[in-house]
């Protein structure tokens, strides 16, 4: 993903690429929120994981 900025130097990133980055950024933050919620639930003992 960081290749986008390196290839364009001082030029603008194409809209298509910017929208893809926005989608990926949103998915990343959703995953982080889910992980944090799971970690909180595990620490409180609300849920357990079994192998």
C-alpha positions, 0 to 999 in steps of 0.5 A: 500500500505504501507503494502508491505514495512512492510511485507518485512522488509529488503527484496526487494519488488517483481517486481509485487508489485513494478509495481502495486505501480508505476501504482497507483503512476502514477494515483495519480499524474495524478489525482492531476494534473487534480484537480489542473487544475480544481481548476485553471480554477474555480479560473479564472472563465473559468468554473463553477460548478452547483449542 
